[in-house]
Structures are given as C-alpha cells and as structure tokens.
C-alpha cells in the first residue's frame, strides 16, 4: 500500500508556477528524501501532502484518501495519523517543553494525565532529552529545540512523519545529530519517512530513495546509484556545488 502519492500536481502563486505536474509515489514504511535547491517547491509539496494547501490541478493522496479534495473537517482524522517537523521548530514559547510535547495529545483528547506524562517522557527519551520537561523553549539551544519539536511530532506514534528542512540553522554537529535521529526513529517507529532538504549531508545519513525536484517536476528518482549516474544538468550542478556524490 502507498503511504502517499502526488499525481500530476500543479501549484502556482501569483502567476508563478512552482509545481508543474509533479508525480511521486511512496510506499508505506519507505524513506524518501526530496532534494533540490532553495525555492524549488519542496516545502510547498509538504504543505500539499498535509492538506495545508490545495493543488491547482492534480491529486494528492495519503494512503487511499484523496486529501486534495477534503474539507478541513474531513482532514482532522487523517492529520492525526501524521507527524510534521517544521523548519522553524514552531514551539510555543509560552509553554514548557513538557506542555509542548503534550499539546497534540491534549488536542486530540482521550488520554489520562498519567498516559500523557508517560508518552511525553518516552518521546523526550527517544530524542535524547530526558528530564527537561520543566524547561522553557527559550532556554534551549537550536539543536535541542529541534529535538523537542521532533518529540512533539511523534507524540501520537504517527504512521507518516514529514520533515521540512530539518537541519536548517544548525551547526554541523547538531545537523548530524538530527539526521541520525531521523534515521533511528524511522527504524523504531516503522513509519513512512519523508524529508525535504537541500542539505546533502543530511540526505546521505537518512538514506533511502531520493527524488530530485527542479523546475517544478521530479527530474530523477531512485537509490544512490541512480542519482549519481544521472546526466541531468540541474542535478549534476547541484551535486557538484553541494559536495559531489550522494
């Protein structure tokens, strides 16, 4: 079964065509890395998958549900099955780390305080930050904020996790730590993982299937070997600039 699919998806903003018939199918449990330069439409693609944007044309599916045709109300149960790590982390500065991670659990409802506490502590442990629930987000480093945001993204044991430029703004050591964590959590949760990034170091660590997005379409996709041997000029220029082979 497919985790998600984009079928001939087009999206424009103010007359600027960002996606020009993108096609991508990802099976359940797969790791896929959407790579490409800044402004190529990677984040727009994620927003379409989450139902935050609607395509101008084409269809977007999560599992067998066509999210591109759903209302906000219809999307609620679908969104409960996915996790999203935003580029900016998007933590609530007015809440403690504990309450940030607990937020989606409280929003959904049906959890006892004991279950919420157990889940929050479990997820903070999973991202290597046990015992910091009492702290304020403002007191954390950039890398720690990103990991807290990741703990929140997986609080409800999602079946699909989307990562929007997860290493942006991090120093190389923290970027590597987050990339390794994404790989470990994929193996632990047995979920479908989709990372959009222009960071080739992150892409190499997370691994899986690569899809190179440029000029509004997927130019090439497949394992490392397919990306390395491509003669597509856009891909070659990107790889050469970013440090060569995948």
Secondary structure, DSSP 4 states (H G I P E B T S, - for coil): -EEEEEEEEEEEETTEEEEEEEEEEEETT-EEEEE--TTSSHHHHHHHHTTSS--SEEEEEETTEEGGG--HHHHHHHHTTEEEE-TT----TTSBHHHHHHHHHHHH----HHHHHHHHHHHHHHTT-TT-TTSBGGGS-HHHHHHHHHHHHTTT--SEEEEESTTTT--HHHHHHHHHHHHHHHHHHT-EEEEEES-HHHHHHH-SEEEEEETTEEEEEESHHHHHH---HHHHHHHHHHTS--
